[in-house]
Amino acid sequence: MQGISFGKRCFLGLGCLLLWHLPALAEGPAPQVKLVPAHKAERHLRHIRQLTFGRQNAEAYFSFDGTKLIFQSTNNWMKDSYAATLKPAGEPLGCYQMYIMDLGSDTVRLVSTGTGATTCGYFFPGDRRVLYSSTHLAGPNCPPKPKRDGAYRWALDDYDLFAVRIDGQEMQRLTTTPGYDAEATVSPDGKTIVWTSVKDGDLELYAMNLDGSKARRLTNMVGYDGGAFFSPDSKRIVYRAFHPTEPADIEKYKDLLSQRLVEPGQLEIFIMNADGSDQRQVTSNGASNFSPFFHPDGKRIIFSSNVETRDEGGRPSFHLYLIEDDGAGLERLTFDGHFNSFPMFSPDGTKLIWVSDRGAKIPGEFNVFLADWVP
């Protein structure tokens, strides 16, 4: 999830902007929630609230106790003690920085360094520390965006995984190999991190302990494997993947990989056991299916897809869908907007958080939405 667009595991940058190092503690009021009417067909969503307003806000994920969110934004809430978050910040950032929103006290806190680009935030057990990926060790600038050449591509920039307190202090580097290390999440039992890395020459999934020790490889097929999340019981992993099989497709994939690029035009949803065994494909529709997350029952998967618009030409629409883990029972969940993605159920299963362009004032705007989940 590199350009700010749909389809990325964890979005990143609009351009190249030199960011100065600022203290990691900066707070402002979280946006006063705005009630948004649900489309009449969105029967699983009730009391939809818009939590951010303007620019790109993405990848919002709950804390273990369900009272906070970690998310990334191109709004610059780093300088002002109390930013006006009901509208975009005065000067945008060129790429994402990481923030924590407290859903009870209406505060937004910068947790990243303010330099480089960040992506893929997640809480550790206890909610006192968070995990995210950053390029700040490679330099203070936003990484350059890749040329599209007619196709949407992600840049595999030099990210590493970091653990830090929620006030931005006591940073610990968890990965040290060259290249891309990102898309990390933590198991609900609080024992394991899963993430995507190019450390062995391909984009594979790995698992490790919370302190970065005992890294082990989970996938081995040629192609991209990423965007992984654990099941509620921490025994299984759902992820997205592209495994080319034709010689020409494999050659193209490897050529792009050598340029630190990947094209996410076709991604399917997979599941496997937490140790990497019993890998099974869930979707087979040839679309761009991504950002999967387990339903609280552990038997279904919510994900984003352009399955209904991929052949229409022009800008595709991405919506949320629910599917059984054997690929049966596909159900569409969202109908408003052109982009709905990055869904996550609250730990108690009563709420859904996701990112959408519904109600956007300008093209390219994405905001965070929270709704009560209706079974």
Rosetta blueprint (number, residue, H / E / L):
1 M L
2 Q L
3 G L
4 I L
5 S L
6 F L
7 G L
8 K L
9 R L
10 C L
11 F L
12 L L
13 G L
14 L L
15 G L
16 C L
17 L L
18 L E
19 L L
20 W L
21 H L
22 L L
23 P L
24 A L
25 L L
26 A L
27 E E
28 G E
29 P E
30 A L
31 P L
32 Q L
33 V L
34 K E
35 L E
36 V E
37 P L
38 A L
39 H L
40 K L
41 A L
42 E L
43 R L
44 H L
45 L E
46 R E
47 H E
48 I E
49 R E
50 Q E
51 L L
52 T L
53 F L
54 G L
55 R L
56 Q E
57 N E
58 A E
59 E E
60 A E
61 Y E
62 F E
63 S L
64 F L
65 D L
66 G L
67 T L
68 K E
69 L E
70 I E
71 F E
72 Q E
73 S E
74 T L
75 N L
76 N L
77 W L
78 M L
79 K L
80 D L
81 S L
82 Y L
83 A L
84 A L
85 T L
86 L L
87 K L
88 P L
89 A L
90 G L
91 E L
92 P L
93 L L
94 G L
95 C L
96 Y L
97 Q E
98 M E
99 Y E
100 I E
101 M E
102 D E
103 L L
104 G L
105 S L
106 D L
107 T E
108 V E
109 R E
110 L E
111 V L
112 S L
113 T L
114 G L
115 T L
116 G L
117 A L
118 T E
119 T E
120 C E
121 G E
122 Y E
123 F E
124 F L
125 P L
126 G L
127 D L
128 R L
129 R E
130 V E
131 L E
132 Y E
133 S E
134 S E
135 T L
136 H H
137 L H
138 A H
139 G L
140 P L
141 N E
142 C L
143 P L
144 P L
145 K L
146 P L
147 K L
148 R L
149 D L
150 G L
151 A L
152 Y L
153 R L
154 W E
155 A E
156 L L
157 D L
158 D L
159 Y L
160 D E
161 L E
162 F E
163 A E
164 V E
165 R E
166 I L
167 D L
168 G L
169 Q L
170 E L
171 M L
172 Q E
173 R E
174 L L
175 T L
176 T L
177 T L
178 P L
179 G L
180 Y L
181 D E
182 A E
183 E E
184 A E
185 T E
186 V E
187 S L
188 P L
189 D L
190 G L
191 K L
192 T E
193 I E
194 V E
195 W E
196 T E
197 S E
198 V L
199 K L
200 D L
201 G L
202 D L
203 L L
204 E E
205 L E
206 Y E
207 A E
208 M E
209 N E
210 L L
211 D L
212 G L
213 S L
214 K L
215 A L
216 R E
217 R E
218 L L
219 T L
220 N L
221 M L
222 V L
223 G L
224 Y E
225 D E
226 G E
227 G E
228 A E
229 F E
230 F E
231 S L
232 P L
233 D L
234 S L
235 K L
236 R E
237 I E
238 V E
239 Y E
240 R E
241 A E
242 F E
243 H L
244 P L
245 T L
246 E L
247 P H
248 A H
249 D H
250 I H
251 E H
252 K H
253 Y H
254 K H
255 D H
256 L H
257 L H
258 S H
259 Q L
260 R L
261 L E
262 V E
263 E L
264 P L
265 G L
266 Q L
267 L E
268 E E
269 I E
270 F E
271 I E
272 M E
273 N E
274 A L
275 D L
276 G L
277 S L
278 D L
279 Q L
280 R E
281 Q E
282 V L
283 T L
284 S L
285 N L
286 G L
287 A L
288 S E
289 N E
290 F E
291 S E
292 P E
293 F E
294 F E
295 H L
296 P L
297 D L
298 G L
299 K L
300 R E
301 I E
302 I E
303 F E
304 S E
305 S E
306 N L
307 V L
308 E L
309 T L
310 R L
311 D L
312 E L
313 G L
314 G L
315 R L
316 P L
317 S L
318 F E
319 H E
320 L E
321 Y E
322 L E
323 I E
324 E E
325 D L
326 D L
327 G L
328 A L
329 G L
330 L L
331 E E
332 R E
333 L L
334 T L
335 F L
336 D L
337 G L
338 H L
339 F E
340 N E
341 S E
342 F E
343 P E
344 M E
345 F E
346 S L
347 P L
348 D L
349 G L
350 T L
351 K E
352 L E
353 I E
354 W E
355 V E
356 S E
357 D L
358 R L
359 G L
360 A L
361 K L
362 I L
363 P L
364 G L
365 E L
366 F E
367 N E
368 V E
369 F E
370 L E
371 A E
372 D E
373 W E
374 V L
375 P L
